[in-house]
Amino acid sequence: MGGDLGSRVAALLEHEDWVGDLLGIDADPPRRRLQRAAFHLASAGDHDRIVALVTDFDPHVVVHLSVWEPFSRAAPAQARTFTDQAATSFLGAVAECRSLESIVVRSGLEVYGRARGAPTRPDESAAVAPTSEFGRMLAEIELTAADLGRRIGVPVAAVRIGSVLGPHVPSPLGRLLRMPIVPFSALADPPFAVVEDTEAARGFVAAAARRLDQPVNVLASGAITALQAIRRGSRVPFPLFGPDWRIARMVSELSGAPIPDHVLETLHRGRLADNGRMQELLGFAAVSTTTEVIDKLYAWPSVVRIPARQQVA
Amino acid sequence: MSQVIPMPVDRADRAARVEARREIAAADPPTGVAGWDVDDWGRDASFVGVASFLTHLRWSTTVGGQERLPARGAAVVVINSRRFGLTPWFVALVLSGETGRPVRFVGRPDTAPAGAVARRLGGLLARPDEVASALRDGEMLVVGASGTMDPRAVGTVDHRLIGPAVERRVPVFPAAVAVAQLARRANIEIAPAVKPPRRRRGPLGELELADAVRIRIGQMLQEFGAPAPAPRSIGYR
């Protein structure tokens, strides 16, 4: 609930008829005003406290969103540690809950991987074969949740979302695309798809409401290439051919937009998926297109820093 | 004083103005080099238009039987192809122009830059799941038989790529293609859809259909003036 996606999901769940009490646990406080939800601050590694909170609450439905995307809010190593700790704490705790009816976990298109010869637009039946660190993190969560669901006999839904973009979402892809000069792969410039945070949040709520028992791809329709996105945002495209990417990554990191390996993979190999089963599995189809989400990305206002009139320290 | 010393509010205003300009730029659809769009599979209609124009400059193509192709919905066109001839690419471009709908070809490479170009032209990987996914989306696909050096011979039709069409009962059209290497003449003749000889529960149906399609293409090439291909025994590859 401390992340933007978690806060959005919580806000939507508050308006659902089938939701009674709502409990959120995160290391950061909620990003939006919540009316009914109870919130507890707890770090991902605080197993005892999390187990106590979850088992006392004894939930019917658990939506596990505690996934740290590398370089979104934490460096890759930290993101890996936090995600592992959160998965151990939360999924371990929910296994002890007698009333549990459904588990929904956050996953991503990165689980399909982009190895050479991998399907261009994998659907939910495609093999999970991640080729990036973030993809492996998500695949492990899916596997853990699926094993858990099998053991305790509850349905598990993995909501595989595209790169989430939103006005307050700390997305490494969004950050990179909003830089004044943006690198892109001159030889490949492959297409990719994204999802707006509101639509991703709807996906989690619908999966929970329907007690979904399988993975589902949630992303905006259509696709866009990096060069096309850069031009739509009136940024300066900077073509790269191969070894120069290493330098570009360093420069980008120094400029405040580090490029994790899954974003690099997106820029080199693309990232598409088939969202054709959203209507059937979740009850709604993608409303916005990838191009519209990218246009909004450039329309969202930047943080305007106003320096103090008088420096006191 | 405020004109000499930039006040914080002024700076904030300036930043807001810059943002507003960017907003306007984002709201205004870009034109020219940024005006293109790629679809769900990465096909770039503008790029296809340019490639079609260049193809038209190089070859004068006669297409027969295109009225047999459905105006909408999934369909598979199986063609004979020449080794290193990029025949499926060529046929997909021509049929896109003839039918007015996107036609994709199966068998693009997955390495840059050739793979990237092929994807922009509507290429799909030669994978049964990729073909199945495209057919589910109602796409029209061009599948090439294995390439041969003899322009009038038909190679093997990969039954695994035909399988998704059999499963979904998508019409499969054989088409004979003759492209002159030096002259400008090119012919594409599309035959009526071939149905599986008999209903099968297993993969034998797609194998038989692949064989029937291959034989039909061979007959059409014979009508073009080439000897008939030798019949092939039915068997799993």
Contacts between the chains, C-beta under 8 A, distances in Angstrom:
chain1	res1	chain2	res2	distance
A	116	B	110	5.2
A	116	B	111	6.9
A	117	B	110	5.3
A	117	B	125	6.6
A	117	B	127	7.6
A	118	B	110	8.0
A	119	B	125	6.8
A	119	B	127	6.1
A	119	B	129	5.6
A	119	B	130	5.3
A	119	B	133	7.2
A	120	B	41	6.3
A	120	B	42	7.0
A	120	B	119	7.4
A	120	B	124	6.5
A	120	B	125	6.1
A	120	B	130	6.1
A	121	B	40	6.7
A	121	B	41	6.3
A	121	B	130	7.6
A	121	B	133	5.7
A	122	B	129	7.8
A	123	B	129	7.9
A	123	B	133	5.8
A	125	B	129	7.7
A	126	B	129	6.6
A	185	B	112	7.3
A	187	B	112	4.2
A	187	B	113	4.4
A	187	B	116	6.6
A	188	B	112	4.0
A	188	B	113	6.9
A	188	B	115	7.5
A	188	B	116	4.7
A	189	B	116	6.4
A	190	B	42	6.7
A	190	B	116	6.5
A	190	B	119	7.0
A	191	B	38	4.8
A	191	B	42	4.0
A	191	B	119	7.6
A	221	B	40	6.7
A	222	B	37	7.9
A	222	B	38	7.9
A	222	B	39	6.9
A	222	B	40	6.2
A	223	B	38	5.1
A	223	B	39	6.8
A	223	B	40	5.9
A	223	B	41	7.7
A	223	B	42	6.0
A	224	B	38	6.7
A	225	B	38	6.0
A	225	B	42	7.8
A	227	B	34	7.9
A	228	B	34	6.2
A	228	B	36	6.7
A	228	B	37	7.5
A	228	B	38	7.1
A	231	B	30	5.4
A	231	B	33	6.6
A	231	B	34	3.0
A	232	B	26	6.6
A	232	B	30	5.6
A	232	B	34	6.1
A	233	B	22	7.4
A	233	B	25	7.7
A	233	B	26	6.3
A	234	B	22	6.4
A	234	B	25	4.3
A	234	B	26	7.3
A	234	B	30	8.0
A	270	B	42	6.9
A	272	B	40	7.0
A	272	B	41	7.4
A	272	B	42	7.0
A	274	B	133	5.6
A	274	B	136	7.9
A	274	B	137	7.8
A	276	B	136	6.6
A	276	B	137	6.8
A	291	B	37	7.0
A	295	B	26	5.1
A	295	B	27	7.2
A	298	B	22	6.1
A	298	B	23	7.6
A	298	B	25	7.6
A	298	B	26	4.0
A	299	B	22	7.6
A	299	B	23	4.8
A	299	B	26	4.8
A	299	B	27	6.8
A	301	B	16	7.5
A	301	B	19	5.0
A	302	B	15	7.1
A	302	B	19	6.0
A	304	B	12	5.2
A	304	B	15	4.6
A	304	B	16	6.7
A	304	B	19	7.9
A	306	B	8	4.7
A	306	B	9	7.8
A	306	B	11	7.0
A	306	B	12	5.3
A	307	B	8	6.1
A	307	B	11	7.9
A	309	B	8	6.4
